[in-house]
C-alpha cells in the first residue's frame, strides 16, 4: 500500500502584499491565536521586538531579516485577533501623506510625532 502524498508547502513568493500576509497568517495560525487572545499575543509580539532590538545591535543581516519578519508576523497576528484589516488601517492613516501635515514628504517639526 502506498503512503499518501503529503501536501507540499506553498513556495515562498518573491513579493507579498500586506493583505496577502494577513490572510496567510490568518490561515496558518488563527485558531491558536484566537485561543491565546490579544493579551497573550501582545506578550509574544513584545518578545519578538526584544529579539529584533538584539539583532539590530549585534545580529547578522540574515538574523535581522528574520527578526523583522517575526515582528511583522506578530503584528499581523494581533490585527487578526483584534479584527483589524491592516491594509485599510494603513491606507486610512497614511494614504493621504503624513497624518500630521498631510504632505507626501513630512514637514512636521522634528520634535513632533507625526
Biopython code that builds the backbone (N, CA, C, O; Angstrom):
import numpy as np
from Bio.PDB.StructureBuilder import StructureBuilder

atoms = [
    (1, "UNK", "N", (0.846, -1.178, 0.000)),
    (1, "UNK", "CA", (0.000, 0.000, 0.000)),
    (1, "UNK", "C", (0.886, 1.233, 0.000)),
    (1, "UNK", "O", (1.846, 1.319, 0.766)),
    (2, "UNK", "N", (0.564, 2.173, -0.850)),
    (2, "UNK", "CA", (1.355, 3.404, -0.958)),
    (2, "UNK", "C", (0.987, 4.383, 0.139)),
    (2, "UNK", "O", (-0.169, 4.490, 0.549)),
    (3, "UNK", "N", (2.008, 5.096, 0.602)),
    (3, "UNK", "CA", (1.791, 6.154, 1.575)),
    (3, "UNK", "C", (1.190, 7.347, 0.860)),
    (3, "UNK", "O", (1.684, 7.749, -0.194)),
    (4, "UNK", "N", (0.113, 7.932, 1.424)),
    (4, "UNK", "CA", (-0.470, 9.106, 0.748)),
    (4, "UNK", "C", (0.520, 10.255, 0.698)),
    (4, "UNK", "O", (1.319, 10.451, 1.614)),
    (5, "UNK", "N", (0.453, 10.995, -0.370)),
    (5, "UNK", "CA", (1.344, 12.145, -0.539)),
    (5, "UNK", "C", (0.979, 13.233, 0.456)),
    (5, "UNK", "O", (-0.196, 13.512, 0.698)),
    (6, "UNK", "N", (2.004, 13.836, 1.021)),
    (6, "UNK", "CA", (1.809, 14.961, 1.928)),
    (6, "UNK", "C", (1.713, 16.220, 1.080)),
    (6, "UNK", "O", (2.562, 16.443, 0.217)),
    (7, "UNK", "N", (0.697, 17.049, 1.306)),
    (7, "UNK", "CA", (0.603, 18.279, 0.508)),
    (7, "UNK", "C", (1.860, 19.126, 0.683)),
    (7, "UNK", "O", (2.375, 19.285, 1.790)),
    (8, "UNK", "N", (2.327, 19.648, -0.405)),
    (8, "UNK", "CA", (3.521, 20.498, -0.365)),
    (8, "UNK", "C", (3.194, 21.831, 0.274)),
    (8, "UNK", "O", (2.085, 22.347, 0.137)),
    (9, "UNK", "N", (4.165, 22.378, 0.970)),
    (9, "UNK", "CA", (4.021, 23.732, 1.483)),
    (9, "UNK", "C", (4.076, 24.689, 0.315)),
    (9, "UNK", "O", (4.775, 24.442, -0.668)),
    (10, "UNK", "N", (3.335, 25.791, 0.421)),
    (10, "UNK", "CA", (3.408, 26.758, -0.680)),
    (10, "UNK", "C", (4.825, 27.306, -0.811)),
    (10, "UNK", "O", (5.507, 27.551, 0.184)),
    (11, "UNK", "N", (5.250, 27.490, -2.043)),
    (11, "UNK", "CA", (6.568, 28.072, -2.262)),
    (11, "UNK", "C", (6.508, 29.547, -1.909)),
    (11, "UNK", "O", (5.536, 30.232, -2.230)),
    (12, "UNK", "N", (7.550, 30.035, -1.248)),
    (12, "UNK", "CA", (7.534, 31.457, -0.896)),
    (12, "UNK", "C", (7.480, 32.332, -2.142)),
    (12, "UNK", "O", (8.192, 32.098, -3.117)),
    (13, "UNK", "N", (6.634, 33.326, -2.088)),
    (13, "UNK", "CA", (6.527, 34.269, -3.185)),
    (13, "UNK", "C", (7.625, 35.314, -3.041)),
    (13, "UNK", "O", (7.963, 35.701, -1.923)),
    (14, "UNK", "N", (8.193, 35.782, -4.169)),
    (14, "UNK", "CA", (9.209, 36.827, -4.054)),
    (14, "UNK", "C", (8.617, 38.143, -3.558)),
    (14, "UNK", "O", (9.338, 38.985, -3.022)),
    (15, "UNK", "N", (7.326, 38.320, -3.731)),
    (15, "UNK", "CA", (6.660, 39.510, -3.206)),
    (15, "UNK", "C", (5.356, 39.072, -2.553)),
    (15, "UNK", "O", (4.735, 38.091, -2.962)),
    (16, "UNK", "N", (4.959, 39.815, -1.536)),
    (16, "UNK", "CA", (3.711, 39.525, -0.850)),
    (16, "UNK", "C", (3.150, 40.853, -0.355)),
    (16, "UNK", "O", (3.867, 41.664, 0.231)),
    (17, "UNK", "N", (1.883, 41.059, -0.595)),
    (17, "UNK", "CA", (1.253, 42.298, -0.146)),
    (17, "UNK", "C", (0.891, 42.179, 1.332)),
    (17, "UNK", "O", (0.891, 41.087, 1.901)),
    (18, "UNK", "N", (0.590, 43.302, 1.930)),
    (18, "UNK", "CA", (0.163, 43.300, 3.323)),
    (18, "UNK", "C", (-1.110, 42.474, 3.483)),
    (18, "UNK", "O", (-1.233, 41.706, 4.437)),
    (19, "UNK", "N", (-2.051, 42.625, 2.564)),
    (19, "UNK", "CA", (-3.301, 41.858, 2.621)),
    (19, "UNK", "C", (-3.022, 40.366, 2.493)),
    (19, "UNK", "O", (-3.612, 39.562, 3.214)),
    (20, "UNK", "N", (-2.127, 39.988, 1.582)),
    (20, "UNK", "CA", (-1.779, 38.573, 1.418)),
    (20, "UNK", "C", (-1.115, 38.023, 2.673)),
    (20, "UNK", "O", (-1.390, 36.896, 3.084)),
    (21, "UNK", "N", (-0.238, 38.821, 3.281)),
    (21, "UNK", "CA", (0.407, 38.388, 4.516)),
    (21, "UNK", "C", (-0.625, 38.191, 5.609)),
    (21, "UNK", "O", (-0.580, 37.194, 6.330)),
    (22, "UNK", "N", (-1.549, 39.119, 5.743)),
    (22, "UNK", "CA", (-2.557, 38.998, 6.791)),
    (22, "UNK", "C", (-3.419, 37.757, 6.557)),
    (22, "UNK", "O", (-3.756, 37.061, 7.515)),
    (23, "UNK", "N", (-3.775, 37.471, 5.329)),
    (23, "UNK", "CA", (-4.558, 36.268, 5.013)),
    (23, "UNK", "C", (-3.752, 35.004, 5.281)),
    (23, "UNK", "O", (-4.286, 34.029, 5.809)),
    (24, "UNK", "N", (-2.474, 35.013, 4.921)),
    (24, "UNK", "CA", (-1.607, 33.851, 5.130)),
    (24, "UNK", "C", (-1.449, 33.536, 6.614)),
    (24, "UNK", "O", (-1.586, 32.385, 7.028)),
    (25, "UNK", "N", (-1.161, 34.563, 7.411)),
    (25, "UNK", "CA", (-1.002, 34.370, 8.847)),
    (25, "UNK", "C", (-2.321, 33.886, 9.459)),
    (25, "UNK", "O", (-2.325, 33.020, 10.334)),
    (26, "UNK", "N", (-3.421, 34.441, 9.001)),
    (26, "UNK", "CA", (-4.737, 34.003, 9.486)),
    (26, "UNK", "C", (-4.966, 32.527, 9.167)),
    (26, "UNK", "O", (-5.397, 31.766, 10.033)),
    (27, "UNK", "N", (-4.681, 32.122, 7.940)),
    (27, "UNK", "CA", (-4.893, 30.730, 7.535)),
    (27, "UNK", "C", (-4.012, 29.768, 8.346)),
    (27, "UNK", "O", (-4.452, 28.680, 8.718)),
    (28, "UNK", "N", (-2.781, 30.173, 8.613)),
    (28, "UNK", "CA", (-1.855, 29.278, 9.317)),
    (28, "UNK", "C", (-2.127, 29.198, 10.814)),
    (28, "UNK", "O", (-2.002, 28.125, 11.404)),
    (29, "UNK", "N", (-2.499, 30.315, 11.440)),
    (29, "UNK", "CA", (-2.442, 30.366, 12.897)),
    (29, "UNK", "C", (-3.695, 30.846, 13.618)),
    (29, "UNK", "O", (-3.693, 30.869, 14.849)),
    (30, "UNK", "N", (-4.759, 31.230, 12.928)),
    (30, "UNK", "CA", (-5.841, 31.953, 13.598)),
    (30, "UNK", "C", (-6.452, 31.209, 14.783)),
    (30, "UNK", "O", (-6.717, 31.823, 15.817)),
    (31, "UNK", "N", (-6.681, 29.906, 14.657)),
    (31, "UNK", "CA", (-7.303, 29.186, 15.776)),
    (31, "UNK", "C", (-6.437, 29.269, 17.033)),
    (31, "UNK", "O", (-6.945, 29.515, 18.127)),
    (32, "UNK", "N", (-5.131, 29.064, 16.873)),
    (32, "UNK", "CA", (-4.210, 29.183, 18.008)),
    (32, "UNK", "C", (-4.185, 30.616, 18.536)),
    (32, "UNK", "O", (-4.208, 30.846, 19.745)),
    (33, "UNK", "N", (-4.138, 31.565, 17.618)),
    (33, "UNK", "CA", (-4.053, 32.978, 18.006)),
    (33, "UNK", "C", (-5.305, 33.418, 18.768)),
    (33, "UNK", "O", (-5.215, 34.113, 19.780)),
    (34, "UNK", "N", (-6.455, 33.012, 18.276)),
    (34, "UNK", "CA", (-7.712, 33.385, 18.933)),
    (34, "UNK", "C", (-7.776, 32.778, 20.330)),
    (34, "UNK", "O", (-8.215, 33.435, 21.274)),
    (35, "UNK", "N", (-7.341, 31.531, 20.464)),
    (35, "UNK", "CA", (-7.354, 30.874, 21.774)),
    (35, "UNK", "C", (-6.399, 31.571, 22.747)),
    (35, "UNK", "O", (-6.699, 31.674, 23.937)),
    (36, "UNK", "N", (-5.258, 32.049, 22.256)),
    (36, "UNK", "CA", (-4.279, 32.736, 23.091)),
    (36, "UNK", "C", (-4.803, 34.100, 23.520)),
    (36, "UNK", "O", (-4.527, 34.560, 24.627)),
    (37, "UNK", "N", (-5.554, 34.738, 22.642)),
    (37, "UNK", "CA", (-6.133, 36.039, 22.944)),
    (37, "UNK", "C", (-5.184, 37.183, 22.636)),
    (37, "UNK", "O", (-4.005, 36.986, 22.343)),
    (38, "UNK", "N", (-5.729, 38.366, 22.711)),
    (38, "UNK", "CA", (-4.976, 39.570, 22.366)),
    (38, "UNK", "C", (-3.842, 39.835, 23.345)),
    (38, "UNK", "O", (-2.735, 40.175, 22.927)),
    (39, "UNK", "N", (-4.097, 39.685, 24.633)),
    (39, "UNK", "CA", (-3.044, 39.956, 25.620)),
    (39, "UNK", "C", (-1.883, 38.976, 25.486)),
    (39, "UNK", "O", (-0.723, 39.387, 25.520)),
    (40, "UNK", "N", (-2.175, 37.695, 25.336)),
    (40, "UNK", "CA", (-1.117, 36.704, 25.161)),
    (40, "UNK", "C", (-0.332, 36.927, 23.877)),
    (40, "UNK", "O", (0.884, 36.740, 23.839)),
    (41, "UNK", "N", (-1.033, 37.325, 22.837)),
    (41, "UNK", "CA", (-0.384, 37.604, 21.558)),
    (41, "UNK", "C", (0.512, 38.830, 21.674)),
    (41, "UNK", "O", (1.599, 38.866, 21.099)),
    (42, "UNK", "N", (0.058, 39.828, 22.416)),
    (42, "UNK", "CA", (0.867, 41.032, 22.618)),
    (42, "UNK", "C", (2.173, 40.690, 23.332)),
    (42, "UNK", "O", (3.220, 41.246, 23.001)),
    (43, "UNK", "N", (2.125, 39.790, 24.298)),
    (43, "UNK", "CA", (3.345, 39.380, 25.010)),
    (43, "UNK", "C", (4.335, 38.747, 24.029)),
    (43, "UNK", "O", (5.527, 39.047, 24.077)),
    (44, "UNK", "N", (3.851, 37.876, 23.144)),
    (44, "UNK", "CA", (4.741, 37.274, 22.140)),
    (44, "UNK", "C", (5.308, 38.343, 21.209)),
    (44, "UNK", "O", (6.487, 38.306, 20.858)),
    (45, "UNK", "N", (4.463, 39.294, 20.811)),
    (45, "UNK", "CA", (4.912, 40.393, 19.951)),
    (45, "UNK", "C", (6.052, 41.151, 20.615)),
    (45, "UNK", "O", (7.066, 41.435, 19.978)),
    (46, "UNK", "N", (5.891, 41.478, 21.884)),
    (46, "UNK", "CA", (6.925, 42.235, 22.592)),
    (46, "UNK", "C", (8.215, 41.421, 22.717)),
    (46, "UNK", "O", (9.306, 41.987, 22.646)),
    (47, "UNK", "N", (8.108, 40.121, 22.898)),
    (47, "UNK", "CA", (9.307, 39.284, 22.927)),
    (47, "UNK", "C", (10.049, 39.382, 21.600)),
    (47, "UNK", "O", (11.276, 39.479, 21.572)),
    (48, "UNK", "N", (9.300, 39.355, 20.504)),
    (48, "UNK", "CA", (9.925, 39.467, 19.182)),
    (48, "UNK", "C", (10.545, 40.846, 18.973)),
    (48, "UNK", "O", (11.593, 40.955, 18.337)),
    (49, "UNK", "N", (9.923, 41.893, 19.493)),
    (49, "UNK", "CA", (10.512, 43.232, 19.405)),
    (49, "UNK", "C", (11.851, 43.251, 20.133)),
    (49, "UNK", "O", (12.815, 43.849, 19.655)),
    (50, "UNK", "N", (11.908, 42.597, 21.285)),
    (50, "UNK", "CA", (13.181, 42.492, 22.017)),
    (50, "UNK", "C", (14.240, 41.751, 21.216)),
    (50, "UNK", "O", (15.402, 42.154, 21.192)),
    (51, "UNK", "N", (13.837, 40.667, 20.558)),
    (51, "UNK", "CA", (14.784, 39.923, 19.727)),
    (51, "UNK", "C", (15.255, 40.766, 18.545)),
    (51, "UNK", "O", (16.413, 40.675, 18.139)),
    (52, "UNK", "N", (14.365, 41.582, 17.996)),
    (52, "UNK", "CA", (14.757, 42.492, 16.921)),
    (52, "UNK", "C", (15.777, 43.500, 17.433)),
    (52, "UNK", "O", (16.770, 43.780, 16.762)),
    (53, "UNK", "N", (15.530, 44.046, 18.622)),
    (53, "UNK", "CA", (16.473, 45.012, 19.201)),
    (53, "UNK", "C", (17.853, 44.392, 19.358)),
    (53, "UNK", "O", (18.860, 45.028, 19.047)),
    (54, "UNK", "N", (17.905, 43.167, 19.833)),
    (54, "UNK", "CA", (19.187, 42.476, 19.995)),
    (54, "UNK", "C", (19.866, 42.277, 18.642)),
    (54, "UNK", "O", (21.073, 42.484, 18.514)),
    (55, "UNK", "N", (19.094, 41.877, 17.638)),
    (55, "UNK", "CA", (19.685, 41.635, 16.314)),
    (55, "UNK", "C", (20.178, 42.930, 15.672)),
    (55, "UNK", "O", (21.143, 42.914, 14.908)),
    (56, "UNK", "N", (19.522, 44.051, 15.979)),
    (56, "UNK", "CA", (19.987, 45.335, 15.437)),
    (56, "UNK", "C", (21.331, 45.733, 16.030)),
    (56, "UNK", "O", (22.138, 46.388, 15.370)),
    (57, "UNK", "N", (21.566, 45.339, 17.265)),
    (57, "UNK", "CA", (22.844, 45.654, 17.912)),
    (57, "UNK", "C", (23.967, 44.734, 17.483)),
    (57, "UNK", "O", (25.092, 45.182, 17.261)),
    (58, "UNK", "N", (23.670, 43.450, 17.365)),
    (58, "UNK", "CA", (24.779, 42.516, 17.165)),
    (58, "UNK", "C", (24.470, 41.364, 16.212)),
    (58, "UNK", "O", (25.255, 40.421, 16.117)),
    (59, "UNK", "N", (23.366, 41.423, 15.521)),
    (59, "UNK", "CA", (22.998, 40.318, 14.651)),
    (59, "UNK", "C", (23.532, 40.459, 13.244)),
    (59, "UNK", "O", (23.952, 41.532, 12.811)),
    (60, "UNK", "N", (23.501, 39.338, 12.547)),
    (60, "UNK", "CA", (23.887, 39.322, 11.132)),
    (60, "UNK", "C", (22.721, 39.867, 10.300)),
    (60, "UNK", "O", (21.599, 39.960, 10.798)),
    (61, "UNK", "N", (22.975, 40.220, 9.058)),
    (61, "UNK", "CA", (21.874, 40.659, 8.194)),
    (61, "UNK", "C", (20.754, 39.610, 8.098)),
    (61, "UNK", "O", (19.578, 39.974, 8.079)),
    (62, "UNK", "N", (21.099, 38.323, 8.037)),
    (62, "UNK", "CA", (20.076, 37.277, 7.994)),
    (62, "UNK", "C", (19.247, 37.252, 9.277)),
    (62, "UNK", "O", (18.027, 37.095, 9.225)),
    (63, "UNK", "N", (19.902, 37.407, 10.423)),
    (63, "UNK", "CA", (19.179, 37.439, 11.694)),
    (63, "UNK", "C", (18.234, 38.640, 11.743)),
    (63, "UNK", "O", (17.097, 38.522, 12.198)),
    (64, "UNK", "N", (18.702, 39.775, 11.280)),
    (64, "UNK", "CA", (17.852, 40.978, 11.269)),
    (64, "UNK", "C", (16.631, 40.776, 10.389)),
    (64, "UNK", "O", (15.512, 41.107, 10.783)),
    (65, "UNK", "N", (16.846, 40.234, 9.198)),
    (65, "UNK", "CA", (15.713, 39.969, 8.296)),
    (65, "UNK", "C", (14.693, 39.070, 8.970)),
    (65, "UNK", "O", (13.491, 39.330, 8.921)),
    (66, "UNK", "N", (15.181, 38.017, 9.596)),
    (66, "UNK", "CA", (14.280, 37.092, 10.275)),
    (66, "UNK", "C", (13.507, 37.746, 11.398)),
    (66, "UNK", "O", (12.313, 37.493, 11.563)),
    (67, "UNK", "N", (14.175, 38.586, 12.174)),
    (67, "UNK", "CA", (13.501, 39.250, 13.295)),
    (67, "UNK", "C", (12.505, 40.304, 12.814)),
    (67, "UNK", "O", (11.431, 40.450, 13.399)),
    (68, "UNK", "N", (12.848, 41.039, 11.755)),
    (68, "UNK", "CA", (11.868, 41.969, 11.190)),
    (68, "UNK", "C", (10.630, 41.202, 10.727)),
    (68, "UNK", "O", (9.502, 41.634, 10.967)),
    (69, "UNK", "N", (10.842, 40.064, 10.061)),
    (69, "UNK", "CA", (9.716, 39.251, 9.595)),
    (69, "UNK", "C", (8.879, 38.755, 10.773)),
    (69, "UNK", "O", (7.650, 38.761, 10.705)),
    (70, "UNK", "N", (9.540, 38.326, 11.853)),
    (70, "UNK", "CA", (8.806, 37.853, 13.031)),
    (70, "UNK", "C", (7.974, 38.960, 13.656)),
    (70, "UNK", "O", (6.817, 38.739, 14.016)),
    (71, "UNK", "N", (8.553, 40.156, 13.790)),
    (71, "UNK", "CA", (7.814, 41.276, 14.385)),
    (71, "UNK", "C", (6.590, 41.611, 13.521)),
    (71, "UNK", "O", (5.497, 41.833, 14.041)),
    (72, "UNK", "N", (6.784, 41.643, 12.214)),
    (72, "UNK", "CA", (5.665, 41.933, 11.322)),
    (72, "UNK", "C", (4.598, 40.846, 11.424)),
    (72, "UNK", "O", (3.406, 41.152, 11.455)),
    (73, "UNK", "N", (5.013, 39.585, 11.477)),
    (73, "UNK", "CA", (4.050, 38.485, 11.573)),
    (73, "UNK", "C", (3.235, 38.579, 12.866)),
    (73, "UNK", "O", (2.022, 38.367, 12.850)),
    (74, "UNK", "N", (3.891, 38.894, 13.978)),
    (74, "UNK", "CA", (3.159, 39.011, 15.241)),
    (74, "UNK", "C", (2.263, 40.251, 15.261)),
    (74, "UNK", "O", (1.205, 40.226, 15.889)),
    (75, "UNK", "N", (2.659, 41.323, 14.598)),
    (75, "UNK", "CA", (1.797, 42.491, 14.474)),
    (75, "UNK", "C", (0.541, 42.130, 13.681)),
    (75, "UNK", "O", (-0.572, 42.497, 14.059)),
    (76, "UNK", "N", (0.733, 41.415, 12.590)),
    (76, "UNK", "CA", (-0.389, 40.948, 11.774)),
    (76, "UNK", "C", (-1.285, 40.018, 12.596)),
    (76, "UNK", "O", (-2.511, 40.082, 12.502)),
    (77, "UNK", "N", (-0.666, 39.162, 13.396)),
    (77, "UNK", "CA", (-1.435, 38.258, 14.249)),
    (77, "UNK", "C", (-2.329, 39.046, 15.201)),
    (77, "UNK", "O", (-3.508, 38.729, 15.360)),
    (78, "UNK", "N", (-1.762, 40.077, 15.834)),
    (78, "UNK", "CA", (-2.581, 40.901, 16.732)),
    (78, "UNK", "C", (-3.735, 41.548, 15.979)),
    (78, "UNK", "O", (-4.854, 41.602, 16.487)),
    (79, "UNK", "N", (-3.472, 42.035, 14.782)),
    (79, "UNK", "CA", (-4.534, 42.653, 13.982)),
    (79, "UNK", "C", (-5.626, 41.629, 13.680)),
    (79, "UNK", "O", (-6.813, 41.950, 13.753)),
    (80, "UNK", "N", (-5.240, 40.413, 13.347)),
    (80, "UNK", "CA", (-6.228, 39.370, 13.081)),
    (80, "UNK", "C", (-7.087, 39.103, 14.314)),
    (80, "UNK", "O", (-8.312, 39.033, 14.215)),
    (81, "UNK", "N", (-6.459, 38.955, 15.460)),
    (81, "UNK", "CA", (-7.199, 38.676, 16.693)),
    (81, "UNK", "C", (-8.118, 39.847, 17.043)),
    (81, "UNK", "O", (-9.228, 39.643, 17.535)),
    (82, "UNK", "N", (-7.656, 41.070, 16.790)),
    (82, "UNK", "CA", (-8.443, 42.261, 17.104)),
    (82, "UNK", "C", (-9.474, 42.604, 16.025)),
    (82, "UNK", "O", (-10.290, 43.506, 16.216)),
    (83, "UNK", "N", (-9.441, 41.894, 14.895)),
    (83, "UNK", "CA", (-10.390, 42.163, 13.820)),
    (83, "UNK", "C", (-10.084, 43.416, 13.022)),
    (83, "UNK", "O", (-10.995, 44.079, 12.528)),
    (84, "UNK", "N", (-8.801, 43.744, 12.894)),
    (84, "UNK", "CA", (-8.380, 44.949, 12.163)),
    (84, "UNK", "C", (-7.816, 44.547, 10.802)),
    (84, "UNK", "O", (-6.919, 43.709, 10.718)),
    (85, "UNK", "N", (-8.344, 45.145, 9.747)),
    (85, "UNK", "CA", (-7.806, 44.975, 8.399)),
    (85, "UNK", "C", (-6.648, 45.958, 8.260)),
    (85, "UNK", "O", (-6.864, 47.167, 8.171)),
    (86, "UNK", "N", (-5.428, 45.446, 8.241)),
    (86, "UNK", "CA", (-4.260, 46.324, 8.226)),
    (86, "UNK", "C", (-4.155, 47.149, 6.948)),
    (86, "UNK", "O", (-3.725, 48.302, 6.990)),
    (87, "UNK", "N", (-4.539, 46.577, 5.822)),
    (87, "UNK", "CA", (-4.480, 47.339, 4.574)),
    (87, "UNK", "C", (-5.366, 48.571, 4.676)),
    (87, "UNK", "O", (-4.955, 49.668, 4.300)),
    (88, "UNK", "N", (-6.573, 48.392, 5.182)),
    (88, "UNK", "CA", (-7.493, 49.518, 5.350)),
    (88, "UNK", "C", (-6.955, 50.516, 6.380)),
    (88, "UNK", "O", (-7.015, 51.727, 6.167)),
    (89, "UNK", "N", (-6.435, 50.006, 7.485)),
    (89, "UNK", "CA", (-5.926, 50.887, 8.546)),
    (89, "UNK", "C", (-4.763, 51.738, 8.049)),
    (89, "UNK", "O", (-4.708, 52.939, 8.315)),
    (90, "UNK", "N", (-3.835, 51.117, 7.327)),
    (90, "UNK", "CA", (-2.674, 51.847, 6.818)),
    (90, "UNK", "C", (-3.108, 52.864, 5.760)),
    (90, "UNK", "O", (-2.628, 53.997, 5.746)),
    (91, "UNK", "N", (-4.012, 52.454, 4.882)),
    (91, "UNK", "CA", (-4.494, 53.375, 3.842)),
    (91, "UNK", "C", (-5.188, 54.587, 4.462)),
    (91, "UNK", "O", (-4.984, 55.717, 4.020)),
    (92, "UNK", "N", (-6.000, 54.350, 5.476)),
    (92, "UNK", "CA", (-6.704, 55.465, 6.132)),
    (92, "UNK", "C", (-5.731, 56.416, 6.819)),
    (92, "UNK", "O", (-5.884, 57.635, 6.746)),
    (93, "UNK", "N", (-4.735, 55.851, 7.484)),
    (93, "UNK", "CA", (-3.826, 56.689, 8.271)),
    (93, "UNK", "C", (-2.765, 57.360, 7.401)),
    (93, "UNK", "O", (-2.461, 58.536, 7.607)),
    (94, "UNK", "N", (-2.194, 56.637, 6.433)),
    (94, "UNK", "CA", (-1.040, 57.153, 5.676)),
    (94, "UNK", "C", (-1.283, 57.330, 4.180)),
    (94, "UNK", "O", (-0.409, 57.821, 3.466)),
    (95, "UNK", "N", (-2.461, 56.934, 3.699)),
    (95, "UNK", "CA", (-2.744, 57.007, 2.265)),
    (95, "UNK", "C", (-2.777, 58.407, 1.697)),
    (95, "UNK", "O", (-2.591, 58.591, 0.494)),
    (96, "UNK", "N", (-3.011, 59.404, 2.546)),
    (96, "UNK", "CA", (-3.053, 60.793, 2.083)),
    (96, "UNK", "C", (-1.799, 61.568, 2.442)),
    (96, "UNK", "O", (-1.788, 62.797, 2.386)),
    (97, "UNK", "N", (-0.737, 60.852, 2.813)),
    (97, "UNK", "CA", (0.504, 61.516, 3.224)),
    (97, "UNK", "C", (0.657, 61.456, 4.728)),
    (97, "UNK", "O", (-0.015, 60.674, 5.401)),
    (98, "UNK", "N", (1.530, 62.271, 5.244)),
    (98, "UNK", "CA", (1.800, 62.320, 6.682)),
    (98, "UNK", "C", (0.507, 62.650, 7.430)),
    (98, "UNK", "O", (-0.189, 63.593, 7.053)),
    (99, "UNK", "N", (0.173, 61.902, 8.473)),
    (99, "UNK", "CA", (-1.040, 62.215, 9.228)),
    (99, "UNK", "C", (-0.980, 63.567, 9.937)),
    (99, "UNK", "O", (-2.021, 64.127, 10.278)),
    (100, "UNK", "N", (0.217, 64.095, 10.164)),
    (100, "UNK", "CA", (0.357, 65.381, 10.852)),
    (100, "UNK", "C", (0.222, 66.568, 9.927)),
    (100, "UNK", "O", (-0.542, 67.492, 10.205)),
    (101, "UNK", "N", (0.968, 66.553, 8.815)),
    (101, "UNK", "CA", (0.997, 67.727, 7.930)),
    (101, "UNK", "C", (0.327, 67.473, 6.580)),
    (101, "UNK", "O", (0.173, 68.400, 5.785)),
    (102, "UNK", "N", (-0.070, 66.240, 6.317)),
    (102, "UNK", "CA", (-0.720, 65.835, 5.060)),
    (102, "UNK", "C", (0.169, 65.956, 3.832)),
    (102, "UNK", "O", (-0.335, 65.961, 2.709)),
    (103, "UNK", "N", (1.468, 66.053, 4.019)),
    (103, "UNK", "CA", (2.411, 66.135, 2.890)),
    (103, "UNK", "C", (2.981, 64.738, 2.612)),
    (103, "UNK", "O", (3.087, 63.903, 3.509)),
    (104, "UNK", "N", (3.343, 64.511, 1.351)),
    (104, "UNK", "CA", (3.965, 63.242, 0.996)),
    (104, "UNK", "C", (5.327, 63.113, 1.674)),
    (104, "UNK", "O", (5.673, 62.050, 2.189)),
    (105, "UNK", "N", (6.084, 64.186, 1.673)),
    (105, "UNK", "CA", (7.336, 64.241, 2.425)),
    (105, "UNK", "C", (7.054, 65.100, 3.651)),
    (105, "UNK", "O", (6.789, 66.297, 3.538)),
    (106, "UNK", "N", (7.115, 64.478, 4.814)),
    (106, "UNK", "CA", (6.718, 65.131, 6.063)),
    (106, "UNK", "C", (7.487, 66.424, 6.307)),
    (106, "UNK", "O", (8.709, 66.491, 6.171)),
    (107, "UNK", "N", (6.716, 67.448, 6.674)),
    (107, "UNK", "CA", (7.309, 68.734, 7.051)),
    (107, "UNK", "C", (7.018, 69.082, 8.509)),
    (107, "UNK", "O", (7.224, 70.222, 8.926)),
    (108, "UNK", "N", (6.542, 68.109, 9.287)),
    (108, "UNK", "CA", (6.294, 68.335, 10.710)),
    (108, "UNK", "C", (7.606, 68.638, 11.411)),
    (108, "UNK", "O", (8.648, 68.123, 11.005)),
    (109, "UNK", "N", (7.583, 69.453, 12.446)),
    (109, "UNK", "CA", (8.814, 69.700, 13.219)),
    (109, "UNK", "C", (9.354, 68.379, 13.774)),
    (109, "UNK", "O", (8.591, 67.504, 14.184)),
    (110, "UNK", "N", (10.667, 68.255, 13.778)),
    (110, "UNK", "CA", (11.303, 67.023, 14.252)),
    (110, "UNK", "C", (10.938, 66.677, 15.687)),
    (110, "UNK", "O", (10.998, 65.511, 16.079)),
    (111, "UNK", "N", (10.562, 67.673, 16.469)),
    (111, "UNK", "CA", (10.203, 67.437, 17.868)),
    (111, "UNK", "C", (8.812, 66.833, 18.025)),
    (111, "UNK", "O", (8.449, 66.391, 19.115)),
    (112, "UNK", "N", (8.029, 66.809, 16.942)),
    (112, "UNK", "CA", (6.668, 66.270, 16.991)),
    (112, "UNK", "C", (6.619, 64.884, 16.387)),
    (112, "UNK", "O", (7.369, 64.561, 15.466)),
    (113, "UNK", "N", (5.722, 64.069, 16.921)),
    (113, "UNK", "CA", (5.480, 62.743, 16.356)),
    (113, "UNK", "C", (4.347, 62.884, 15.350)),
    (113, "UNK", "O", (3.239, 63.271, 15.723)),
    (114, "UNK", "N", (4.604, 62.576, 14.072)),
    (114, "UNK", "CA", (3.524, 62.747, 13.090)),
    (114, "UNK", "C", (2.388, 61.757, 13.316)),
    (114, "UNK", "O", (1.403, 61.767, 12.577)),
]
sb = StructureBuilder()
sb.init_structure("model")
sb.init_model(0)
sb.init_chain("A")
sb.init_seg("    ")
for serial, (resi, resn, name, xyz) in enumerate(atoms, 1):
    if name == "N":
        sb.init_residue(resn, " ", resi, " ")
    sb.init_atom(name, np.array(xyz, "f"), 0.0, 1.0, " ", f" {name:<3s}", serial, name[0])
structure = sb.get_structure()
